């Protein structure tokens, strides 16, 4: 991610525009894009500040319902995302499948199957299949070389 321009650079561009230069001329002089100069000057004239916005994004609307969602998973940890969304709709909580996925990802809750649930590794078989280990005769029942 790119870093923000320094406050000094912003002040120089704004100062040049305020002293009579156009935004495009100031942008060319300080080697920034014209749209950047326009945004800086507009922000300065509206708010009086020239500092960069603080980093970080917005918060999810689902965070207001975090207690409900986390309690739901605590009571029934085997719920799928679709079942969580159905429970949300029953309680008139808006949200999409992607938003719910991201919410649980932020809260370090995954929806992966665990090995205790009986996946492929836990099939209940022993070291090998007895029928295959005990086989002593060939698979063909007819004489060798005869094709049907």
Long-range contacts (C-beta under 8 A, 24 or more apart in sequence): 4-52, 5-32, 5-36, 5-52, 7-50, 7-51, 7-52, 10-40, 10-50, 10-51, 10-52, 11-50, 13-37, 13-40, 13-41, 14-40, 14-41, 14-44, 14-50, 17-41, 60-99, 60-102, 60-103, 60-106, 61-94, 61-95, 61-99, 62-93, 62-95, 62-99, 62-100, 62-103, 63-103, 65-93, 66-103, 66-107, 68-93, 69-100, 69-103, 69-104, 70-107, 70-109, 73-104, 73-109, 80-111, 81-111
